[in-house]
Amino acid sequence: MGHIHWFPGHIAKATRELKEKLNLVDVIIEVIDSRIPYSSWYKTTDKLCSNKPRLLLMNKSDVSDPNLNTAWAKTISDLSNCKVIITSLKNQGDIKLITDNILELSKEIMLKRLEKGLLIRPTRTMVIGMPNVGKSSTINRLVKKAKTKTGPKAGVTRTQQWVRINNKIELLDTPGIIPTTQDDQYQALKLAIVNSIGENAFDSEFAAENLLNILLRFYPKELRTYYGFKEEESVNIESIAIKQNWILKGQKPDTKRTSQIILSAFQSGKIGKFTLETPKEYELI
């Protein structure tokens, strides 16, 4: 079961619902995963967002390769023509940087309102991105000290609430989920590895095996050190299961359990701070 399975009907519905939300905002905060910046970035966001100003957050930088973060931020910025900020959920200093950039991006919108004789109002924004890139956590950090919800706006579904971040910014308190439709199975695989795809859509052993291959290519020393393998020893799911003594009855390696633990250890950053793709790999530099 080496194929990532998609559900087109669900994707079409999710895209329609996201577009409805996007019509309500002035500035869009798009979150991508710094461990897979290219694979977690929606390449046609311009079309989806009707060319509204966007701020991209390259999130989870605390578990990605610091040597690649800057290179990827520049590459994504050049490709998207948007400002890219490298963020971590552990760094509270990111909040002011994010809000300052939202206000900068909304200047032209507010000037146009004045030209039309309309009153200046708080900039309306929302957080979008593929599943599990840190959208909800970003919202929670932004609203940590802003408990007051301003209620539904005219023409807005009543379940959609706005939170006043400060006197100049309002945030839609529900994230916009970009459906993870991918034609490229290798990119889809990396989304599975970082847990951006429901586990029912892929086989954990297939994902773990490919993760090990990527890490052996880019970070062999760190991987071998973490699991205690010498340079001449073969590193795969079975050999890790045996070394860790994760064995089933009959002395058979428990590859299912081992695969899940490998994926979890990578996702939490226990094995190391890794980025699974480089700009050079995609011939972007």
C-alpha positions in Angstrom: 0.0 0.0 0.0 2.5 2.6 -1.2 0.1 5.1 -2.7 -1.3 8.2 -1.0 -5.1 8.2 -1.4 -7.1 11.4 -2.0 -10.8 12.1 -1.8 -11.8 14.6 -4.6 -15.3 15.2 -3.3 -14.2 16.2 0.1 -11.4 18.4 -1.4 -13.9 20.3 -3.6 -16.2 21.0 -0.6 -13.3 22.2 1.6 -12.0 24.5 -1.2 -15.5 26.0 -1.6 -15.8 26.7 2.1 -12.4 28.2 2.3 -13.1 30.6 -0.5 -16.2 31.8 1.3 -14.1 32.6 4.4 -11.4 34.3 2.3 -13.9 36.8 0.9 -14.3 38.2 4.4 -10.7 39.2 5.0 -8.2 41.9 3.9 -4.9 40.1 4.6 -4.2 36.4 4.6 -1.7 34.6 6.9 -0.5 31.4 5.2 1.3 28.8 7.3 3.7 26.3 5.8 5.9 23.6 7.5 9.6 24.5 7.5 10.5 20.8 7.4 8.8 20.5 4.0 8.5 24.1 2.8 7.8 23.3 -0.9 5.5 20.3 -0.3 3.4 22.1 2.3 3.1 25.3 0.3 0.0 25.6 -1.9 1.4 26.7 -5.3 -1.8 28.3 -6.6 -2.7 30.3 -3.5 -2.9 33.5 -5.6 -5.8 32.0 -7.5 -7.4 30.7 -4.3 -7.0 34.0 -2.5 -7.9 36.3 -5.4 -4.5 38.0 -5.2 -5.1 39.4 -1.7 -2.0 40.4 0.2 -0.4 37.4 2.1 2.1 36.9 4.8 3.7 33.5 4.8 4.9 31.9 8.1 7.5 29.2 7.7 6.5 27.4 11.0 8.0 24.7 13.1 11.5 26.1 12.6 12.4 24.7 16.0 12.3 21.1 14.5 13.7 21.9 11.1 17.3 22.3 9.8 18.5 25.8 10.8 21.0 25.7 7.9 18.1 25.4 5.4 15.5 27.7 7.0 16.9 31.0 5.6 17.5 29.5 2.1 14.0 28.2 1.9 12.5 31.4 3.2 14.2 33.4 0.4 13.2 30.8 -2.2 9.5 30.7 -1.2 9.5 34.5 -1.0 10.9 34.8 -4.5 8.4 32.2 -5.9 5.3 33.7 -4.1 6.3 37.3 -4.2 5.3 37.5 -0.5 7.0 38.3 2.7 8.1 35.1 4.5 8.8 34.9 8.2 10.6 32.0 9.9 8.5 31.2 13.0 8.5 28.8 15.9 5.6 28.1 18.3 8.1 28.5 21.1 9.2 32.0 20.2 6.7 34.6 21.5 8.7 37.4 19.8 7.2 36.3 16.5 3.8 37.7 17.5 4.8 41.4 17.1 6.6 40.6 13.9 3.5 39.0 12.5 1.1 41.8 13.6 3.5 44.5 12.3 3.6 42.9 8.9 -0.2 42.5 8.8 -0.6 46.2 9.3 2.0 47.0 6.6 0.2 44.8 4.1 -3.2 46.4 4.8 -2.0 50.0 4.4 -3.1 50.2 0.7 -6.5 48.7 1.5 -7.1 51.2 4.3 -6.1 54.1 2.0 -8.6 53.0 -0.6 -11.3 53.0 2.0 -10.4 56.6 2.9 -10.5 57.6 -0.8 -14.0 56.1 -1.0 -15.1 58.1 2.0 -15.3 55.0 4.2 -14.2 54.9 7.8 -10.9 53.2 8.8 -11.7 49.9 10.5 -9.5 47.1 12.0 -7.7 45.0 9.4 -9.4 41.6 9.1 -7.2 38.6 8.7 -7.3 34.8 8.9 -4.9 31.9 9.1 -4.8 29.3 6.3 -2.7 26.3 5.5 -2.6 22.6 5.0 -3.5 20.3 7.9 -1.1 20.2 10.9 1.2 23.0 9.9 0.4 25.0 13.0 -2.6 27.1 12.1 -4.6 26.6 15.3 -1.5 27.1 17.4 -0.7 30.4 15.5 -4.3 31.6 16.2 -4.0 30.7 19.9 -0.7 32.6 20.2 -2.2 35.7 18.5 -5.3 35.7 20.6 -3.6 34.7 23.9 -4.1 38.2 25.5 -7.1 39.1 23.3 -10.1 37.3 24.9 -12.8 39.6 23.5 -14.7 38.3 20.5 -16.3 41.0 18.4 -19.1 38.8 17.1 -20.2 38.0 13.6 -19.9 40.6 10.9 -22.7 41.5 8.4 -23.1 38.7 5.9 -21.0 36.3 7.9 -22.2 32.9 9.1 -22.9 33.3 12.8 -20.6 30.5 13.8 -17.7 32.5 12.5 -16.4 34.8 15.3 -13.8 37.6 15.1 -11.3 38.2 17.8 -9.7 41.7 18.3 -6.0 41.2 18.4 -5.4 44.9 19.1 -7.2 48.0 18.1 -6.1 47.7 14.5 -6.4 43.9 13.8 -9.3 41.4 13.9 -8.7 37.7 13.4 -11.2 35.1 12.3 -11.0 32.6 15.1 -11.2 29.4 12.9 -8.4 28.4 10.6 -8.9 27.9 6.9 -7.8 24.4 5.8 -6.2 24.2 2.4 -7.1 20.7 1.1 -4.0 18.6 0.6 -4.6 17.6 -3.0 -1.3 16.7 -4.6 -0.5 15.3 -8.0 3.1 14.7 -7.0 3.1 11.5 -4.9 6.6 12.3 -3.5 5.3 15.6 -2.1 2.3 13.8 -0.8 4.5 11.2 0.9 6.3 14.0 2.8 3.0 15.5 3.9 2.2 12.1 5.3 5.5 11.9 7.1 4.9 15.2 8.9 1.3 14.1 9.7 -0.4 16.5 7.4 -2.5 13.7 5.9 -5.0 11.4 7.8 -3.4 8.1 8.7 -6.1 6.2 6.8 -4.8 7.7 3.6 -1.4 6.0 3.8 0.5 3.0 5.2 2.8 3.9 8.1 5.4 1.3 7.2 5.6 2.8 3.7 6.0 6.3 5.1 8.6 5.3 7.7 10.7 3.4 5.2 10.8 6.4 2.9 11.6 8.8 5.8 14.6 6.6 6.7 15.7 6.7 3.1 15.5 10.5 3.1 17.3 10.8 6.4 20.0 8.4 5.3 20.5 10.6 2.3 20.6 14.0 4.1 21.4 13.2 7.8 23.0 9.7 8.0 25.2 10.5 11.0 22.4 11.9 13.1 20.1 9.0 12.3 22.7 6.4 13.0 23.7 8.1 16.3 20.1 8.3 17.5 19.4 4.6 16.9 22.9 3.4 17.8 24.1 2.0 14.4 27.6 1.9 13.2 28.5 3.2 9.8 28.7 -0.3 8.3 25.4 -1.5 9.7 22.2 -1.4 7.7 19.5 1.0 8.9 15.9 0.0 8.1 12.6 -0.6 9.9 13.5 -4.3 10.8 17.0 -3.5 12.0 15.7 -0.7 14.2 13.0 -3.0 15.6 15.6 -5.7 16.4 18.0 -3.2 18.0 15.2 -1.7 20.1 13.9 -5.1 21.0 10.4 -4.4 19.5 9.7 -8.0 18.7 6.5 -10.0 18.2 5.9 -13.6 19.1 8.1 -15.9 17.1 11.0 -13.4 17.2 9.5 -11.4 14.3 10.3 -7.7 14.3 7.3 -5.5 15.1 7.5 -3.4 12.0 4.1 -1.7 12.4 4.9 -0.4 15.9 8.4 0.5 14.9 7.2 2.5 11.9 4.8 4.5 14.1 7.5 5.2 16.7 10.0 6.3 14.0 7.4 8.7 12.5 6.5 10.1 15.9 10.2 10.5 16.9 10.8 12.5 13.7 7.7 14.6 14.1 8.6 15.6 17.6 12.2 16.5 16.7 13.7 13.7 18.9 15.9 12.3 16.2 17.1 15.8 15.2 16.2 19.0 13.4 15.7 17.9 9.9 14.3 19.4 6.6 13.3 16.8 4.1 13.8 18.8 0.9 16.2 21.4 -0.4 15.7 24.3 -2.9 18.4 22.7 -5.1 16.5 19.4 -5.2 13.6 21.1 -6.9 16.0 23.2 -9.1 14.7 26.4 -7.5 18.2 27.8 -7.1 
